[in-house]
Every structure is written in structure tokens, then in C-alpha cells.
Amino acid sequence: MASRLSTFSSSIARWHGDERTVGSPLNPAEVVALRRTRLFGATGTVLMAIGALGAGARPVVQDPTFGVRLLNLPSRIQTVSLTMTTTGAVMMALAWLMLGRFALGPRRMSRSQLDRTLLLWAVPLLVAPPMYSKDVYSYLAQSEIGYIGLNPYQVGPATGLGLDHVFTLSVPSLWRETPAPYGPLFLWIGESISALTGENIVAAVLCHRIVVLLGVGLIVWATPRLARRCGVAEVSALWLGACNPLLFMHLVAGIHNEALMLGLMLAGTEFALRGIDAAAPLVPRPLTWPRSREDWQQWYPAGMLLFGTVLITLSSQVKLPSLLALGFVAMALAWRLGGSIKAFFVASVPLGVVSLVVMAVIGWASGLGFGWLGTLGTANVVRSWMSPPTLLALGTGQVGILLGLGDHTTAVLALTRAIGVFLIAILVSWLLLAVMRGRLHPVGASAWHSAARFCCSPWCSRGTCCGR
């Protein structure tokens, strides 16, 4: 078993053979440089937070800064606010790059030093208005629709709440008629927030930011543990992942539900791999009801695998793409069971059944059922240049127009999106097979899948986006 586990992660671990879980501590000069880098990045996030008072995605009504002399000033100087926000974002990105030398060199900062940096950079954004996206207002409107007894998978904010509703007014016009593309767990959480805050848009936004922080906390907890499984230093993984500017801008500042999805998915993967990698048998023999602590410990591998499966399934009830992580977990289990066709079915069927049961329970408890399956194509209405297949189609269409061949953008778009989906399907199939054969670690396979979605996703390039 030990040799199998060694082979299981060798293809990834050898890419990071020069990394250690614990490096030498920083010398005094490097500690001073680290503090300056931390302060430089924090200054950037403070500028972003101040600039967001004018350039952020503030609500149309119930704007808490309206009429307040100092807080309302940035909204009167939009150009200055946008400059501050952009400058702050560049400063934070540069600080992150400078921080990398303390995470990748022979002497590395400690976990506590990195945690303090992460916290210091995040705090200013926690009290700032939403930035770079108005998706949170769609969350509020769709959750309110469910809370008042309507089906958010059948009606959009304009139809369900009315155009003059406090939430609908802040939803971008493109999404006012579209139903919710999110899973029932997320909308169920949103309904609870609606019950707690009513139509107080500021309180509701803050509650959603708390949900985001829960997801970020799970990301920070799971990332170093998953990194150890691949032979990657904890600090290096946290620097690349949890301290990445994209996390601050997209998840914390933008208040996107991908934070909860990613947190549940990563935590679930960690727990599931604890069960799979355990030295003890997955199921103790003979099967007897546990009566002592030692008996319960024999069920540890199966319990961890079950708990991880539940968490991954819960993440898919926020956004569906994370469910593929369960496929990689199943293939890792199949590899432990021998890597044969029989092992494939023995591993896949029980995990699939557990996943379906969890989905059914969430659908029943939330009262939303499986209606979300019919709204997964909501994002088809968007032609986003952030999607490479869409960008290629838009560029090709414009070339055709310039050459006098007519506007064939729609036809080309259908072709490029289909090709993107096909390429993702081919790569995912290969990754699943590689994990089942022990040639690739499931964590590495999940990372390659995310990269493929970034390059070939037909709708957007947030990597995990399904909907908006």
C-alpha cells in the first residue's frame, strides 16, 4: 500500500522536489522586508476600499453613503475613485508578487506570518461596498423570490418582485428577467438571510459577505493540507492560492458564491482523501456494530470518505461544476481498490448514490427540488470576451463583417462553444482515467480541470463559473 501511495503522487511531487513543508526562518533583514511588503499591500486594499465608495457596485437605493459628507465624496469624483481603486489593485498585485520571494525561496516566512498578511489585506475589503460585480444583488433578489414563496428557477427578479423592488433596482438589466442558475443550498442560505434582514439591502450584503468569509476560511484550512499530499510547501500553496489577488478581488471584494463552493469542495476533497489514504481497511471486517472507541476508530476511513462526499455534493448545490471533484475522489478510491473496471464501479456507485441522496435531501428541505438543472444554461445569453471560445467567435464574426461576408457571429459562436465543451470533456475523461490508473494525484487532476475550464469554458473564464 505504501508503494502505491508513493506512486500515486509522484507525478506531481517531482514537480516540486525543491520545496519543503517547513523551510528555514527568515533572517532579520527579510523580516523587515516582509513587513514593508505587507504594509504596501494593505495600503493598496485600503485605497481599493476608499475608491469603492465611488467606483464600487453600490446599491441603487438604500446607499448608506448617500448624504454623508465624507463618505459621499468619492461618488462625486468618479474619475478619482476609479483611479484609487485601480491603483490599489495594482499595489496589491505587486505586493503579492513581492511576497512570493518569501514563500518560494530557501528561507520562507512562517504560516503565522502569512496568515497575518492575509488578514491584514482582507480587512479593508470587508467593510467596502461590493466591487467589480453586482452579482450579490442578483443573489438577494433570487433569494427573496424563494422566501416569498415563488420559484426562483421559474421567474426572474423583475417578474417575481417587480421592477420597483429594492433588490430588483440594483440587479443589472441583463439579469432581471432570468431565473436563478445557482444550486438550492445557496438559495436556501439566501432565503435565511432574507428572513433575517428583510429588505435591508446593506445588512443582506454584509450577511452574504459573512458567507463568503466562511468559504474563504475553508479554503485557507484545506489548501495547506491538500498541498502536503502533493509534496508542496504549505506556505507556497497558500501564497499562490489564498493570498492570490483574485481571491481578494473576486471573492472577498466581489462577494461571489464561488467562495463557498470552493471552500466546501476543497474541504470535502481533503476529508475524502483522508479516508482513501488511511492505512486501515475502508470497511472493517467482520461487520459488527461498534461498541467501543476502538471499534469506532475502525470506521474512521469510511467516515472520512462519507463526510468528504457529502461536503463535495453540498458544494455542487452552490454551483454544479465542483461536483467533478467527486469524480476524481471516486477514481482515487478505484485506484486503491485495484484500478480495474470492477473497482471503477465499486467506487463510483456508492459515492454516486450518496451524492444523489444528499441532493434529494437538500432539494426537499429547501423546497426547491431539482429545478436548478433547468437553469444551468442561463449564461448562454452572455457573450463574454473573458471566454476564449466566445472571444474567438466574436473576433471571427467581426472579421467577416469587415470583409463584407455578413454577420455570422451566432453561427461561429455555436461552433466554438461546442468545440470548447468537447475539449473539456476529452481532457476530463483523460484526467479521470489517469487518476484511476495512479498516474496523477486527484488534487492535480482537479487543478488541470480548472485550467481547462479557464481556457475552454464557453461562457466565462472564472474557472468555476456556471451561470454568472
BABA-927630 format. One record per residue (C-alpha): x, y, z. Coordinates in pm, 1 decimal. Layout:
REM residues N
X; Y; Z;
...
REM end
This chain:
REM residues 468
0.0; 0.0; 0.0;
284.9; 239.0; 82.1;
439.7; 188.3; -262.4;
104.4; 257.6; -424.1;
60.5; 579.5; -231.0;
413.7; 683.0; -327.9;
343.1; 623.3; -696.9;
4.2; 785.0; -655.9;
153.7; 1132.0; -600.8;
494.8; 1100.8; -765.3;
394.3; 1268.5; -1090.0;
301.7; 1585.4; -901.6;
555.7; 1574.3; -620.1;
856.4; 1563.4; -853.3;
749.6; 1899.5; -997.7;
810.4; 2047.3; -652.8;
1106.6; 1842.8; -537.9;
1293.1; 2151.8; -416.7;
1013.8; 2253.3; -179.5;
992.1; 2168.6; 186.5;
695.7; 2178.1; 417.9;
895.8; 2384.4; 667.4;
1182.0; 2599.1; 539.9;
1444.0; 2795.7; 725.5;
1307.0; 3105.1; 900.1;
1359.8; 3449.6; 754.6;
1658.3; 3649.5; 871.7;
1607.0; 3992.4; 1036.3;
1652.4; 4185.4; 710.1;
1396.7; 3966.0; 536.1;
1150.4; 4009.5; 822.4;
1173.8; 4386.4; 777.2;
1121.9; 4347.4; 402.3;
822.1; 4122.5; 468.5;
663.9; 4382.4; 695.0;
713.1; 4651.2; 431.4;
559.4; 4427.8; 166.6;
266.0; 4352.4; 395.7;
213.1; 4724.3; 459.7;
241.0; 4804.3; 88.7;
-31.0; 4551.6; 5.1;
-250.8; 4670.7; 291.3;
-220.7; 5026.6; 162.3;
-341.9; 4900.2; -173.0;
-650.8; 4734.6; -26.5;
-727.2; 5049.1; 175.7;
-715.8; 5252.4; -145.6;
-944.8; 4996.8; -308.3;
-1191.1; 5021.6; -20.9;
-1196.6; 5401.9; -30.4;
-1225.9; 5409.5; -408.1;
-1513.3; 5161.4; -392.3;
-1723.3; 5427.8; -220.6;
-1738.2; 5593.3; -560.7;
-1639.8; 5327.3; -815.2;
-1783.0; 5021.8; -641.7;
-2109.9; 4840.9; -711.5;
-2316.1; 5046.7; -468.5;
-2690.9; 4978.2; -439.9;
-2927.3; 5199.2; -637.0;
-3136.5; 5262.4; -325.6;
-3052.0; 5238.1; 45.0;
-2697.7; 5355.8; -24.7;
-2559.8; 5416.5; 327.0;
-2310.9; 5674.0; 197.7;
-2576.7; 5894.5; 39.6;
-2593.6; 6233.0; 209.3;
-2295.6; 6162.1; 436.5;
-2042.7; 6434.1; 362.4;
-1714.4; 6246.3; 384.2;
-1837.4; 5905.4; 268.6;
-2034.9; 6053.5; -19.4;
-1737.2; 6247.6; -155.4;
-1588.1; 5961.0; -367.1;
-1917.4; 5921.5; -553.8;
-1890.2; 6285.0; -665.5;
-1542.7; 6235.7; -813.1;
-1582.8; 5914.2; -1010.1;
-1256.3; 5950.2; -1201.8;
-1055.4; 5992.4; -882.8;
-1236.3; 5698.0; -721.2;
-1167.2; 5474.8; -1019.8;
-802.6; 5580.2; -1016.5;
-774.6; 5499.2; -646.3;
-935.6; 5159.1; -694.1;
-714.3; 5071.5; -988.8;
-400.0; 5195.4; -816.3;
-485.0; 4997.6; -504.2;
-546.1; 4681.4; -705.6;
-209.9; 4720.0; -881.7;
-36.3; 4778.8; -548.3;
-191.3; 4465.5; -400.6;
-92.2; 4259.3; -705.4;
265.0; 4389.2; -686.5;
275.6; 4320.3; -313.0;
160.6; 3964.5; -380.6;
439.4; 3916.6; -633.9;
694.8; 4057.9; -389.2;
555.3; 3830.0; -119.2;
638.3; 3533.1; -339.5;
1009.8; 3554.9; -265.8;
930.3; 3483.2; 98.8;
717.4; 3182.2; 1.5;
939.0; 3016.6; -261.0;
1298.2; 3078.5; -154.1;
1529.7; 2869.1; 64.4;
1418.2; 3074.2; 365.4;
1044.9; 3111.9; 397.2;
801.4; 3302.6; 612.4;
611.6; 3108.8; 873.7;
247.4; 3014.2; 849.5;
157.5; 3273.3; 1113.8;
335.4; 3546.7; 917.8;
138.6; 3455.5; 606.6;
-188.8; 3437.8; 799.4;
-132.7; 3787.0; 939.2;
-65.1; 3915.4; 588.3;
-380.5; 3753.9; 455.2;
-590.2; 3900.4; 735.9;
-441.2; 4249.0; 706.4;
-506.3; 4262.8; 332.5;
-861.9; 4133.9; 363.7;
-991.0; 4355.5; 646.9;
-1029.0; 4680.6; 444.2;
-1230.1; 4498.1; 177.8;
-1470.8; 4351.8; 432.9;
-1625.3; 4690.7; 505.4;
-1613.4; 4820.0; 147.5;
-1907.1; 4815.7; -94.9;
-1917.1; 4527.9; -345.3;
-1658.7; 4571.4; -618.5;
-1615.8; 4458.1; -979.3;
-1955.3; 4285.9; -988.2;
-2321.8; 4333.3; -899.8;
-2388.8; 3960.4; -870.4;
-2462.7; 3993.4; -499.9;
-2776.5; 4192.0; -581.9;
-2892.6; 3907.1; -804.5;
-2834.3; 3675.3; -507.6;
-3052.7; 3897.3; -290.7;
-3333.5; 3919.6; -545.2;
-3340.2; 3547.7; -625.3;
-3331.5; 3455.0; -257.4;
-3615.0; 3697.5; -185.0;
-3820.1; 3533.4; -461.2;
-3783.2; 3198.2; -287.1;
-3853.2; 3348.9; 53.0;
-4190.8; 3492.1; -54.1;
-4297.5; 3151.7; -186.3;
-4225.1; 3178.4; -558.2;
-3992.9; 2951.8; -755.7;
-3664.4; 3131.9; -836.0;
-3597.8; 2871.5; -1105.6;
-3905.2; 2983.5; -1298.8;
-3920.8; 3361.8; -1257.6;
-3662.5; 3636.7; -1256.8;
-3636.8; 3938.0; -1025.6;
-3848.6; 4165.5; -1245.9;
-4135.3; 3916.3; -1266.9;
-4111.9; 3779.4; -914.4;
-4050.1; 4100.5; -721.9;
-4142.7; 4379.2; -958.9;
-3926.9; 4639.8; -1125.9;
-3960.7; 4883.3; -836.8;
-3845.1; 4641.2; -566.1;
-3540.7; 4749.1; -368.3;
-3344.9; 4441.6; -478.1;
-3452.9; 4443.9; -843.4;
-3342.0; 4804.6; -887.7;
-2980.7; 4706.3; -813.9;
-2981.9; 4399.3; -1041.4;
-2824.4; 4463.3; -1384.8;
-3092.9; 4485.6; -1653.3;
-2945.9; 4184.6; -1835.3;
-3035.6; 3956.4; -1542.6;
-3370.1; 4098.7; -1432.5;
-3572.3; 3851.0; -1637.4;
-3352.2; 3542.7; -1591.8;
-3416.9; 3270.2; -1332.3;
-3155.1; 3167.2; -1079.4;
-2874.9; 2942.7; -1212.0;
-2749.4; 2853.7; -863.6;
-2798.8; 2540.6; -657.9;
-3070.5; 2501.4; -393.8;
-2828.3; 2509.0; -100.0;
-2710.0; 2857.7; -186.8;
-3063.0; 2987.8; -243.0;
-3171.2; 2822.3; 81.7;
-2897.2; 3012.6; 263.4;
-3009.0; 3325.8; 81.3;
-3367.4; 3273.0; 193.6;
-3245.3; 3254.0; 552.8;
-3064.3; 3583.2; 501.9;
-3382.8; 3735.0; 358.3;
-3577.0; 3616.1; 662.3;
-3315.6; 3770.8; 890.0;
-3261.7; 4105.4; 716.2;
-3586.8; 4164.9; 530.4;
-3542.9; 4429.7; 260.9;
-3243.4; 4591.6; 431.1;
-3001.1; 4570.6; 142.2;
-2691.9; 4671.6; 341.9;
-2748.6; 4410.1; 611.9;
-2819.0; 4144.6; 348.6;
-2497.1; 4226.7; 160.4;
-2298.4; 4203.4; 483.8;
-2455.8; 3864.1; 559.0;
-2354.4; 3736.7; 216.3;
-2003.4; 3862.4; 281.1;
-2001.4; 3656.4; 602.0;
-2095.3; 3351.5; 393.6;
-1804.7; 3435.7; 162.9;
-1571.6; 3455.9; 462.8;
-1685.3; 3110.8; 570.4;
-1587.9; 2981.5; 227.8;
-1253.5; 3162.1; 236.2;
-1188.1; 3015.4; 580.0;
-1245.1; 2666.4; 442.0;
-1010.7; 2744.9; 152.4;
-738.4; 2857.7; 392.4;
-792.1; 2546.9; 606.4;
-790.8; 2294.5; 322.8;
-522.8; 2436.3; 91.5;
-212.6; 2356.3; 301.9;
-341.7; 2009.8; 383.5;
-404.4; 1927.0; 19.7;
-66.2; 2076.6; -70.5;
111.5; 1838.5; 166.5;
-43.5; 1546.4; -20.1;
126.6; 1667.6; -338.5;
463.9; 1741.3; -181.9;
413.5; 2118.6; -197.9;
512.0; 2351.3; 86.0;
216.2; 2487.1; 280.7;
327.3; 2848.9; 262.8;
388.4; 2823.2; -111.6;
40.3; 2683.5; -170.7;
-125.6; 2946.1; 47.8;
65.1; 3224.6; -124.0;
-39.8; 3100.2; -466.4;
-399.3; 3029.0; -362.8;
-538.5; 3202.5; -56.5;
-322.6; 3516.6; -88.4;
-382.2; 3548.7; -461.3;
-521.4; 3889.0; -567.0;
-801.4; 3707.2; -748.5;
-930.8; 3577.3; -416.6;
-940.5; 3926.2; -268.4;
-1092.3; 4090.4; -576.4;
-1328.5; 3821.5; -697.9;
-1438.0; 3651.6; -376.4;
-1394.5; 3896.9; -89.2;
-1449.3; 4227.9; -269.4;
-1687.3; 4089.9; -531.4;
-1886.8; 3876.5; -282.7;
-1915.8; 3581.0; -519.9;
-2062.5; 3249.8; -412.3;
-1767.2; 3065.1; -563.7;
-1600.7; 3118.1; -225.0;
-1846.9; 2885.7; -53.3;
-1838.6; 2641.1; -342.1;
-1458.4; 2621.4; -346.5;
-1432.5; 2601.5; 31.6;
-1674.6; 2310.1; 57.1;
-1516.2; 2135.3; -241.1;
-1159.1; 2163.3; -110.5;
-1254.4; 2064.2; 243.9;
-1456.3; 1771.8; 111.4;
-1165.9; 1656.9; -103.1;
-932.5; 1667.3; 195.9;
-1165.2; 1462.3; 416.6;
-1234.6; 1211.0; 140.5;
-863.2; 1160.7; 73.3;
-804.7; 1107.3; 444.7;
-1033.1; 810.0; 422.2;
-883.4; 679.8; 97.7;
-522.6; 722.5; 211.9;
-580.3; 564.3; 553.1;
-373.7; 253.9; 618.7;
-669.2; 70.8; 773.3;
-931.5; -102.8; 557.3;
-1212.6; 120.5; 438.3;
-1472.0; -111.1; 590.3;
-1374.9; -323.6; 891.7;
-1424.4; -698.7; 874.7;
-1627.8; -865.3; 1007.2;
-1912.7; -615.3; 1004.8;
-2027.3; -561.6; 1362.8;
-2196.0; -274.8; 1541.7;
-1921.2; -64.4; 1709.0;
-1938.0; -80.6; 2086.9;
-1609.5; 73.1; 2196.2;
-1387.3; 361.1; 2093.4;
-1154.3; 119.3; 1919.0;
-1447.5; -17.7; 1719.7;
-1547.0; 332.1; 1612.6;
-1188.6; 408.5; 1505.6;
-1207.0; 118.2; 1262.5;
-1478.8; 310.4; 1078.9;
-1260.6; 621.3; 1050.3;
-1167.3; 570.9; 680.3;
-1527.0; 510.7; 573.1;
-1649.6; 800.1; 787.2;
-1398.1; 1042.6; 638.0;
-1484.0; 929.2; 286.0;
-1855.7; 968.0; 354.3;
-1813.0; 1311.3; 511.0;
-1597.1; 1429.0; 222.8;
-1852.3; 1303.9; -28.7;
-2127.3; 1494.8; 149.4;
-1923.4; 1817.3; 153.2;
-1836.2; 1793.6; -216.5;
-2200.9; 1732.1; -300.2;
-2301.1; 2030.9; -88.0;
-2054.4; 2242.7; -284.9;
-2228.1; 2136.7; -605.8;
-2553.3; 2262.4; -458.0;
-2397.6; 2607.2; -468.9;
-2260.3; 2568.3; -822.0;
-2257.9; 2244.1; -1015.9;
-1901.9; 2229.8; -1163.6;
-1749.2; 2142.3; -826.7;
-1922.2; 1803.6; -840.8;
-1646.9; 1682.7; -1072.4;
-1416.0; 1675.7; -770.1;
-1621.2; 1377.9; -653.9;
-1532.7; 1204.5; -978.7;
-1162.0; 1240.9; -904.1;
-1219.7; 1115.8; -549.3;
-1404.6; 813.6; -687.2;
-1117.6; 741.0; -926.1;
-869.5; 768.1; -638.6;
-1078.9; 514.5; -449.8;
-1087.5; 291.9; -757.0;
-706.8; 307.0; -769.7;
-687.6; 196.4; -407.5;
-922.8; -91.8; -485.8;
-703.8; -211.9; -771.0;
-761.9; 21.0; -1064.5;
-975.2; -229.1; -1256.5;
-1312.3; -191.7; -1425.8;
-1471.6; -368.4; -1130.0;
-1300.3; -126.7; -891.8;
-1436.0; 160.1; -1101.6;
-1794.8; 51.8; -1042.5;
-1736.9; -48.4; -679.5;
-1600.4; 300.3; -610.0;
-1833.1; 506.5; -828.5;
-2172.4; 355.9; -749.6;
-2173.5; 404.9; -368.7;
-2036.6; 759.0; -394.0;
-2288.5; 839.4; -665.5;
-2573.7; 708.0; -451.8;
-2461.2; 912.6; -151.3;
-2436.5; 1221.4; -371.6;
-2786.2; 1173.4; -513.0;
-2927.8; 1122.8; -164.0;
-2766.9; 1446.3; -42.9;
-2903.9; 1633.5; -345.5;
-3250.3; 1492.9; -284.4;
-3239.9; 1590.1; 83.4;
-3126.8; 1945.2; 2.9;
-3389.9; 1977.8; -269.1;
-3663.3; 1850.4; -37.4;
-3557.3; 2053.2; 266.5;
-3524.3; 2375.4; 68.2;
-3846.2; 2314.8; -122.9;
-3665.3; 2387.6; -450.0;
-3621.0; 2031.3; -573.5;
-3412.2; 1981.2; -886.6;
-3537.2; 2289.2; -1067.8;
-3182.8; 2423.3; -1087.5;
-3098.9; 2165.0; -1353.5;
-3320.7; 2350.9; -1597.7;
-3147.6; 2685.7; -1549.4;
-2784.2; 2585.0; -1593.8;
-2782.1; 2737.9; -1941.6;
-2880.0; 3082.9; -1818.1;
-2537.3; 3222.7; -1903.5;
-2587.6; 3141.0; -2271.9;
-2732.4; 3489.2; -2315.3;
-2392.9; 3643.0; -2235.5;
-2120.5; 3690.5; -2494.1;
-1824.8; 3744.7; -2265.7;
-1483.2; 3828.8; -2406.3;
-1337.4; 3659.2; -2096.5;
-1427.0; 3323.3; -2252.6;
-1162.9; 3226.8; -2513.2;
-1410.4; 3035.5; -2736.9;
-1650.7; 3329.4; -2724.1;
-1370.2; 3577.7; -2787.9;
-1261.2; 3374.8; -3091.1;
-1616.5; 3370.7; -3224.8;
-1666.2; 3743.0; -3170.8;
-1336.4; 3821.1; -3341.3;
-1416.1; 3593.0; -3634.0;
-1758.8; 3749.9; -3670.0;
-1611.1; 4099.6; -3680.4;
-1358.9; 3993.7; -3943.4;
-1644.6; 3859.3; -4154.1;
-1828.8; 4188.9; -4122.3;
-1519.7; 4387.3; -4222.2;
-1468.5; 4164.8; -4527.4;
-1828.5; 4212.6; -4632.9;
-1923.3; 3848.3; -4574.0;
-2204.7; 3930.7; -4333.0;
-2250.3; 3881.0; -3959.9;
-2208.3; 3510.6; -3884.4;
-2114.8; 3558.8; -3519.0;
-2403.9; 3349.3; -3384.8;
-2319.2; 3050.8; -3605.2;
-1948.3; 3071.6; -3525.9;
-2027.4; 3112.4; -3156.1;
-2230.7; 2792.0; -3152.8;
-1937.9; 2611.0; -3316.6;
-1662.5; 2745.5; -3090.4;
-1864.4; 2683.5; -2774.8;
-1933.3; 2326.0; -2882.7;
-1563.4; 2274.2; -2953.5;
-1476.9; 2415.4; -2609.9;
-1717.0; 2177.8; -2435.1;
-1582.5; 1886.1; -2639.9;
-1221.7; 1966.7; -2548.3;
-1312.4; 1990.7; -2179.6;
-1492.3; 1654.8; -2197.6;
-1192.2; 1488.4; -2362.9;
-945.1; 1627.9; -2110.1;
-1164.8; 1542.5; -1811.2;
-1203.8; 1185.2; -1936.6;
-827.6; 1153.6; -1966.7;
-775.8; 1302.1; -1619.1;
-1025.2; 1061.7; -1462.8;
-851.4; 768.7; -1629.3;
-509.3; 894.8; -1520.3;
-623.2; 915.6; -1158.4;
-778.1; 569.2; -1171.3;
-452.0; 429.0; -1310.9;
-245.9; 604.5; -1042.7;
-59.2; 829.4; -1285.2;
-197.0; 1153.8; -1145.1;
-296.0; 1272.1; -799.9;
-665.4; 1367.6; -771.3;
-571.7; 1714.5; -645.8;
-352.9; 1769.4; -950.3;
-627.9; 1638.8; -1176.6;
-873.6; 1883.3; -1024.3;
-627.4; 2166.2; -1087.5;
-586.1; 2063.7; -1451.2;
-963.7; 2054.2; -1486.1;
-987.6; 2409.6; -1353.1;
-721.7; 2521.7; -1600.4;
-911.6; 2356.0; -1884.4;
-1231.2; 2533.2; -1785.3;
-1041.7; 2860.7; -1779.6;
-914.4; 2807.3; -2133.8;
-1213.2; 2634.9; -2295.2;
-1520.6; 2737.3; -2097.4;
-1784.0; 2856.1; -2346.3;
-1937.8; 3112.2; -2109.1;
-1683.6; 3272.9; -1879.2;
-1329.3; 3224.1; -1755.1;
-1373.4; 3231.7; -1380.7;
-1277.7; 2865.0; -1390.2;
-1565.7; 2750.8; -1178.4;
-1841.8; 2959.0; -1325.8;
-2170.4; 2804.2; -1410.4;
-2424.2; 3071.4; -1461.8;
-2274.3; 3405.1; -1372.4;
REM end
